[in-house]
Amino acid sequence: MIRHGLLAILLSSSAAMAAEGSWTSQSFGGTLSLGQQTLTSRAIKVSSSLPAGAVAQRVAWKISTDRHTPVGFQAKICGGGRCLPLPGMAGEIPLPAGFPAGGPFHFEYRVAVRGPLRPVLTVLSNQLTVHYGSLPSRRAKG
């Protein structure tokens, strides 16, 4: 009886862990030539299917540009109709509920200053890694 109980625990643990993972993708950003202009990157999404019930938990990013970013540069990651400001050119943050585990995501870039940017700023690539898991299963108490 104890063996069957341990086996059931091990199987349920590995089933729960099977829904955990991550995926990485990237896209080209584009060019900003004017201050207060918003640049939206191409969409980034998972290239294969995710396990049923996958929930986005954390996101890591790396933004590469052709030069140092100008004063007032701002970046956001957007998905599921929501955007989060990014605190730097690379990092990792938790995602609040509502962000899709498989995307699509896009980056938004803006420079707060007015007027032309000289030289222009080109975002060479946006790399995104989404870490996902599954919601804890709720068992009926009996």
C-alpha positions as CSV (number, residue, x, y, z in Angstrom):
1,M,0.0,0.0,0.0
2,I,2.8,2.4,0.9
3,R,4.6,1.6,-2.4
4,H,1.5,2.5,-4.4
5,G,1.2,5.8,-2.5
6,L,4.8,6.7,-3.2
7,L,4.5,5.7,-6.8
8,A,1.4,7.9,-7.2
9,I,3.3,10.9,-5.6
10,L,6.3,10.4,-7.9
11,L,4.1,10.2,-11.0
12,S,2.0,13.2,-10.1
13,S,5.2,15.2,-9.3
14,S,6.7,14.4,-12.7
15,A,3.5,15.2,-14.5
16,A,3.4,18.6,-12.8
17,M,7.0,19.2,-13.7
18,A,6.4,18.2,-17.3
19,A,4.5,21.5,-17.8
20,E,7.6,23.6,-16.7
21,G,10.0,24.9,-19.3
22,S,11.1,27.9,-21.4
23,W,11.4,29.0,-24.9
24,T,13.6,31.6,-26.6
25,S,13.1,33.6,-29.8
26,Q,14.3,36.9,-31.2
27,S,13.4,39.5,-33.8
28,F,14.7,42.6,-35.5
29,G,13.8,45.8,-33.7
30,G,13.9,48.7,-36.2
31,T,15.1,52.3,-36.3
32,L,14.2,55.3,-34.2
33,S,14.9,58.6,-35.9
34,L,12.7,61.0,-33.9
35,G,12.3,61.6,-30.2
36,Q,8.8,60.8,-28.8
37,Q,8.3,58.3,-31.7
38,T,7.3,54.8,-30.6
39,L,8.9,51.9,-32.4
40,T,7.2,48.5,-32.2
41,S,9.3,45.4,-32.9
42,R,8.1,42.4,-34.9
43,A,6.1,39.8,-33.0
44,I,7.9,37.1,-31.1
45,K,6.2,33.9,-30.3
46,V,6.9,30.3,-29.5
47,S,7.8,28.2,-32.6
48,S,6.2,24.9,-31.3
49,S,3.2,24.0,-29.1
50,L,3.4,24.4,-25.3
51,P,2.0,21.9,-22.8
52,A,-1.7,22.4,-22.0
53,G,-2.2,24.7,-19.1
54,A,1.2,26.5,-19.5
55,V,1.3,29.8,-17.7
56,A,3.9,32.5,-18.2
57,Q,5.9,33.1,-15.0
58,R,9.1,35.0,-15.9
59,V,10.6,36.7,-18.9
60,A,14.2,37.4,-19.6
61,W,15.3,39.7,-22.4
62,K,18.3,41.2,-24.2
63,I,18.2,44.2,-26.4
64,S,21.1,44.9,-28.8
65,T,21.5,48.3,-30.5
66,D,24.0,49.8,-32.9
67,R,25.2,52.4,-30.4
68,H,24.7,53.6,-26.8
69,T,21.1,54.4,-26.2
70,P,20.3,58.2,-25.9
71,V,19.1,59.9,-22.8
72,G,15.4,59.2,-22.2
73,F,15.4,55.8,-24.0
74,Q,12.6,53.6,-22.7
75,A,11.7,49.9,-23.5
76,K,8.7,47.8,-22.8
77,I,7.7,44.2,-23.4
78,C,4.0,43.8,-24.4
79,G,1.8,40.7,-24.7
80,G,-1.9,39.9,-24.1
81,G,-2.9,43.5,-24.4
82,R,-0.6,44.7,-21.6
83,C,2.9,46.2,-21.5
84,L,5.6,46.2,-18.8
85,P,8.4,48.8,-18.7
86,L,11.9,47.1,-18.8
87,P,14.5,48.4,-16.3
88,G,17.4,47.9,-18.6
89,M,18.8,46.5,-21.8
90,A,18.9,43.0,-20.4
91,G,17.4,41.3,-17.4
92,E,14.7,39.1,-16.0
93,I,11.4,39.9,-14.3
94,P,8.3,38.1,-13.1
95,L,5.3,38.4,-15.4
96,P,1.9,39.2,-13.8
97,A,-1.1,37.1,-14.6
98,G,-2.6,37.6,-18.1
99,F,0.6,37.4,-20.2
100,P,0.4,34.6,-22.7
101,A,2.9,31.8,-22.2
102,G,3.4,31.3,-26.0
103,G,3.1,34.9,-27.1
104,P,2.9,36.8,-29.3
105,F,5.0,39.4,-27.6
106,H,6.6,42.6,-29.0
107,F,8.9,45.2,-27.7
108,E,8.1,48.9,-27.8
109,Y,10.9,51.5,-27.8
110,R,10.7,55.3,-27.3
111,V,13.1,58.1,-26.6
112,A,11.5,60.8,-24.4
113,V,13.4,63.8,-25.9
114,R,11.9,65.9,-28.8
115,G,13.4,66.3,-32.2
116,P,15.5,64.2,-34.6
117,L,17.9,61.7,-33.2
118,R,21.4,62.1,-34.6
119,P,22.6,59.6,-35.3
120,V,19.5,57.4,-35.5
121,L,19.2,54.5,-33.2
122,T,18.8,51.0,-34.7
123,V,17.6,48.2,-32.5
124,L,19.5,45.2,-34.0
125,S,17.8,42.5,-32.1
126,N,15.3,41.7,-29.3
127,Q,15.9,38.4,-27.6
128,L,13.2,37.0,-25.4
129,T,13.1,33.9,-23.1
130,V,9.7,33.1,-21.5
131,H,9.7,30.7,-18.5
132,Y,6.4,28.9,-18.0
133,G,4.9,26.5,-15.5
134,S,1.4,25.2,-14.7
135,L,-1.1,26.4,-12.2
136,P,-1.2,24.2,-9.1
137,S,-3.9,21.7,-9.3
138,R,-6.7,22.0,-6.8
139,R,-7.8,18.8,-5.2
140,A,-11.2,18.4,-3.6
141,K,-11.0,17.8,0.1
142,G,-12.8,14.7,1.2
